[in-house]
């Protein structure tokens, strides 16, 4: 197949068929500026609406050859094989471009799967052999290509003349263009700062700035709880674009495998109790690589703005003039609770939820224990397994019931997830007996008990689904008359 893009602006196009398939073909044609004619005995609701709005012309009745007069392209989209064949044969006799939906033998022109970002269009075809495969590939491209590509394409269209004048030689022009999307112009567009991107592009054109002059940039990305499927689409894109990735030790291997293969990976090994890399050391690494003009991803477990010290890192970058963005992640409380079958709020049990960290003496002493001990609320405690004795002591002292349900979720959302249910009174002893280790999150409150019956993920769900043992013991009868 020979790929080609058609300018259909103002050209008459015929679509034969009045159903859903025909309607799907008509809308993209209208968007391209075509003069669409639809031939069919009846039109479905969507096509009737387009007709009422004057956006299509309707040939009412069965297919007639004269419908093809002056037509540039014809599409047969009926469920009648003979009608489709008649359109194809008459179109071939007139040497017209003809597409027959889902019929590779009759069709002369195939309509590809499309990814469109502004003036940028990507078309995928399997030559009619596997349309589903082409659609799946389109979905992959949809995930990889965000709207900033289209915005950049539009900017380049507007400034094409000045770019060609400033860079008259193709090699220098190509080098200039290659720096734009991964550079500052692209970064501004991804942040929806179109005016700033336009101004920066004009500055670069006027300066004739050479390749390699782009400034460093830091993306603060939330990796989620560990399941790679829970990484956001934008987060995955940033991993694919990164030159350097600074990641916590608890970021899962599966998430790291989504990153660009030739990126530089630096494990900063931060976890409760083992701060192998200080926060100041992380700041220094971010600054060092950003000043080298690299795209840096600071990859943090969960969400960087929930007990992730992301705010401190942004303050440092801002103070040193480094551009940055934040890509939120699914925080541990949301993901772990969901994978344990525990709703954080519930009309009958919890009208509020509090995110709490209590990993050190200073943070424990700063908490409002009277408020935390109130009933009808859920506590999501980011503390690993440290401080459980103090947590129990303070909550009980401020009135929280000893039988308040609790759930310790270890490796939440991962294949090795483990959920241990107990109550507040037995919490420290249970954690010690079960040898709970980091990463672990505590859910405390009435909703925690629901996880016993609502579990759906991992071994807990398998145990719930297992049939209950049947008592097959036969009562022993003893005759005492002897």
N, C-alpha and C positions, 0 to 999 in steps of 0.2 A: 504494500500500500504506500502511496505517495502522500505524505501529509501536506496540507495546505490550509491557510486561513482565508476566509472569504469576507470581503466587504459587502454586506447586504444592505447597506444604507440606501433606502429608496427603491429597492429592487422588489418586484412582485414574486412572492413565494406561495406555492400551493401546498396545503396540507389536506389530504383526503382522509376523513374520519371525524367523528363527532364525540368520541368518548374520552376517557381519562388519558389514554396514551397520546391521543392527538393533542389534548390540552397541554400535556407536558412538553410537547414539541413546539407548540405555538408560543408560549411565554418567552423562551430564550430568543426566538426569532424577532418578536416585538422589541425586546430589549436591544437587539442589534440594529434596530431601525428599519427592518424589512416591512414591506407592504404585504400583509398576510391575508391570503384568501383561504377559507375553510370550506370544503365541499362535503356535505353529508345530508342525509334525509332529516336528521335531528341533531341538536347540539346538547351536550350536557350542561349542567348549571354554570360551570366555570366559563365555558365558551359562550353561553348565552349572555353572561355578564359582560364579557369582552365585546360582544356584538352590540349590546345596548350602549356601551361606552364609545362605540364607533372605532374600536381598535382593530377589528377584523371585518372582512367582507365575507358574507355567507352565500355560497352556491347551494341552494336547497335542492335535494333530490339525489338520485343515483349518479355515479360518476359519468361524466360526459367528456369526450376528447377535447372539446373546445375550452374546457377549464384550463388546459395547459397553454393556451395562446399567450404569448409574451412572457411566459413564466421562466425564471432563471433557475429555480430549484424546486423539485417536487418531492413531497414526503407522503408515502402511503402508510397510513397508521390505522387501518381497520382490522377487524377480526375475521374478515372474509378473504380467503386466499385468492379467490378468482378476481375480486375487485383489485386487490393489491397487484396481481399479475397484470391486469389490464392497464393499470397506471404505469407499471414498469415497462411494458411493451410499447405503449404509446409514447412514453417519454424517450425510450431508446430510439424509436423511429424519428423523433424530432431532435435527437442528439442533445437531450437535456440531462442535467444532473438529477438523478433520481435515487432516493433512499427508501427502502422498504424495511420497515421495522421488523427486527428479528427474522430476517430472511436473507442470508448471505448470498444465495444463488441469484435472487432477483435484483438485489441492490447493486448499484454502481458507485454510490457515494455513501460512506459510513460516517455516522455521527459519533464522535469520540466522547469519552467521559471527560468532564471539564473541571478544572480548578481555576477560578478567576479571582484576581486581586487587583481591582482597579483596571488599568489598561493592560496589566500583565495577565496572560492567559496560558495555562498549561493544558494540553490535550493528550489523552492517553487512549490508545487503541490496541486491541488484541487481534486486529484483522478479522474480527467476527468470530474467532475461534473460542474465546472465553470472555464474554462481556462481564461476568461476575469478577474475574481476576482483574480486569481493568478498573472496575469500580472499587475493588479493595485497594489497588494501588493508588487510586485517587484519594481514598481516605487517608492513606499514609502521607501523601503529599499535603493534604489539607492540614494534617497535624504539624507538619514541618514548616509550612510557609504561612507566616502570619500576615496581618493586614499591613504591616510596615513595608512589605515588598511593593504592594500596590501604591502606597503613598509615595514611595521613592520613585517608582516608575513614572508617576504623574509629575513629580518635581523635575525629573530628568527630561520629560517631554517638553515641559514649559521652558526649561533652560538649555535645551539641546543646542540651539544656535550659539549661545555664549560659550558653552563648553567646547564646541568644535572650533570656535575662533581662538580660544585660549590655548587649546591643545590640538593644533592642526595635524600632528602626526599620530597615526593610529596607535603605535605602541605606548606613547606617553598618555594618550587619551584612555587607553585600556587600563593602564596602571592607576590613573586617577579614579576611574569608575570603580575599580575593584576595592578601593579603600573606603568607599562611601557607606555601604550597608553594614559591614562589621565595625565601622568607625563611629565618630560622634554624630554624624547626620542620621545614620540608622538608629542609634541609641535614642536620639531625640524623637524620632518618629515612633519608635516602640513605646515611648512614654507619652504619645499623643500630643507632643509639643511641635505641631506642624510649622507654626510661624518661626519658632527658634531654629528648626531644622532648615527652613528656607533661607533664613539669614546666614546660618553657618555655611550652607552650600555656596551662597554668593561670595562669602569671604574666601572660601577655599578656591573658587574659580578665579577670583581676582588675584589671589596670592600665587596661584599656580603651584599649590602645595604638593610636593612629591609624595610618592608612595612611602609608607613607613613612618609618616609624620603623625599618624593618628594618636590620640591621647588614650591613656589607660582608662579602664572602666571596671567597676566592681558590681557584680550582681549578688545580692544577698538572697539566697534561695532556700526555701524550706523544703527539706527532703521528705517530709511526712514521717510516719511511724516505722517504715521499713519495707512495706509491701510496695514494689515498684509500680504497681497499677494505681497507687494512690498519689504518685507524684503528679503535679499539675502539668498540663500540656506546655505552658510557658516555661516551667522549670526544666522540662525535658529539652526544650529548644535551647535554653541557656547552657545546659550541659554539652549540647552538641556544638556550641559556638565557642566554648571556653578554651583559652590557652593554658590557664592554670586553675586547678580546683583545690581549694583548701577545705578539707572535710573532717568532721568529727569522727572519732573511732566507731561510734555506734551507728553511723550511716551504713546501711546494709550493702553488701557486695552487689546484690541485684540492682540496686539503684545506681551504683557507680558504673555498672556495665552499660548503662544507657548513655554514658558520656562519650565525647569524642575520644577515639582510641589513642591519638597521639598527644593528648593533653598531658600536662605535668600534674601529677597527683601528689598532694602533700597532706599527710595525716597529722592533724594537730592534737589528736589524742586527748580530748577533753571529756571527762566523765566524772561523776561524783566520786570524790575521794582520791582521784589519780590525775591531777592536773599536770600532765607531762609538759604541756605547752602553756605558758601563762597567757593571760589575755593581752598583756603588753606585747608578748612575742607574736601573737596573731596579728595585732595591729601593725607591727613592723613588717611582717610578711606581705600583708595586703598593700601597704604603701610601697614596698620594694618592687613588687611585680607590676603594680599599676603605673608607677613612674617609668617603667620600661616600655610602656605603651601596650601592655597586654590586656586581654579580656580576662578578668579574674572572677571566678565564682566562689563565693564563701558558702559552702553547703552545710546546712545545720539540720540536725534531726528535728522532726516536728515542724513547728512554725518559729521563725527567727525572732518574732516579737512576743512570744509567750515563754518567759523564763529562758530565753536564748541569748540574752545580752546583745541582741541585734541593735538596739538603740545606742549602746555604747560604741559599737563599731561604726555606725553611721556618723555619730558625733566626731569621731576621730577622722574619718574620711573627709567630712565637711571642713574640719579645721585645717586639713592639709590640701584642700582644693582638688580632691579626687571626685569625679562624677560617679554616681551610683544609682541603683534602683533596688526595689524590694519585690521579690516574688514570693507571696505567702505560701505556706504549706499547711497540710492538715495536721493540726496539733494532736499530741498523744492522747489527751483526754477524750477528744471526739472519736478518734480511730479505735482506741483500746476499748472504750465503752461499747461502741457499736459492734466490734468483733466479739465482745463477750455477751452480747444480747442484753445490755444494760442501757435503758433510756436515761439520759442524764436528767431530764425533766419528765414529769408525769402528772396528769391532772389530779390523781388521788394521792400521790406520794411526795412530789417535790415541785415547788413552784419557782425555784431558783437554783442556780448552780454556781459554785465558787471554785476558781482555779487557785490552788495554794501551793507554795513551795516551802519546805521546811527541812532543808538539807544541812543546816548548820545552826549553832546556838543563836547567832544574831538574828537569823530569819525567824526562828521559833519564838523568840522573845518579842518580836515586832508584831506578831499576829494578834488580831482581836478575837480572843478565845470565846468571849461571851457571845459574839455574833456567830462564830463558827459552830457553837454548840446548839444552836437553835434547831428545832425539828422542821420537817417538811422542806428540807433543802439537801442538795447533794454537794459533797466535797470531793473534788478531783485533786488528789495530792501528788504533786511531782516531787518525789523524795526518794525514789528508789526504795531501799529497805532500811534506810537509816532513820533514827529518831522515832521509831514506832512506840517505844516505851513512853517517851515524853508526850507524844501526840495523845496516847490513850489517857495518860494521867491528867493532862490539861482539859481534855474534852469531858471526861468524867467529873472533874472538879467543877466545871461550869454547867453541869446539868444534862449533858448528853447521856441517853440511856445506855446501859452496859450491853443490852441485846441489840443495839443498832447494827443492821447488816453491813458487812464489809466484803470487798472483793479485791484481791491482789492480782493484777494482770501482768504477767511476765512475758516479754517479747510479743506484745500486742500486735496483731495483724500479720504476724509472720507464721510460717509453717509450724514452728516450734512453740507457738503460743500456749501458755498454761494459765488457767484461772483457778485461784484458790479462794473458796468462800468460807467465811467465818463471821464472828461478830466483834464489836469493838473490844469487849472484855478479853477475848482470847487472841487479839490481833498479833502482838509481838511474839507470843509463844508459837502461834501457827506459822508465822513467817520463818521462825528459826527452825521449827520441825520440818517444814517443807523445803528448807534451804533455798528460799527465794533470792534471786540475784538480779542485778541490773542488766538491762533496762526493765524497770517495773513501775507500775502506777497503781495507786490506791484509789478505789471508789468507795466512799463511805456515805451511807444514807439508806433510806427505805428502798430506793430503787435497786440497790445492789442485789437484793434478794431475787429480783426478777430474772437475773442472769441464770439462776438454777433451772428455770423452765423455758427461757427464751433463747438459750445458746443455739447458735447455728453454724459456728465456724470451728474447725479443728477437732481435737479429741473430745472436747466437752460436748459438741453437737453429736458426735458419734455415740458417746455414752448415753445421751438423752434418747437417741433414736433406737438404741438397742432394746430388744424385747425384754421385758422384766421376767425374771425367773419364776417359773410356775411351781408351786408347792405340790410335789408329787408324793409326799409321805403318806403312808397308809396307817390309820390309827391302830394301835396295838390293843387287842382285846384279850383280857385274861379272865378265865372262868375261875372264880373264887370258891365255887360250891364244893370243890374237893377238899 
